[in-house]
Amino acid sequence: MKLFISVVFLFILLAVAFVFGSQNEQLIELNYIVAKTEISVSQAVSLFTFIGFLIGFVMSSLFSLTRRFKRRKSD
């Protein structure tokens, strides 16, 4: 049940982020270390939401794997 509530909450947050982004068609300039680009606010929100989700997923997976290996090692 906890997982279901978490997933529903995540989808609600993603929906709010995408609705916010779709309402803002203004262009913003992103300065990278080696490049510069102009993208719309909706693209920036989508990009950074995806990057945040990906980082969270990787960190969660690594934490889960280390816990499994520690359990197997202690058994």
Number of C-alpha atoms within 10 A of each C-alpha: 6 7 8 9 10 11 12 12 12 13 12 12 13 17 12 12 15 16 13 13 18 15 10 13 12 11 14 14 12 12 10 8 6 5 7 9 10 13 13 15 19 20 18 17 19 16 12 11 16 13 12 12 14 12 12 12 12 12 12 11 12 12 11 11 12 11 12 12 11 10 10 9 8 7 6
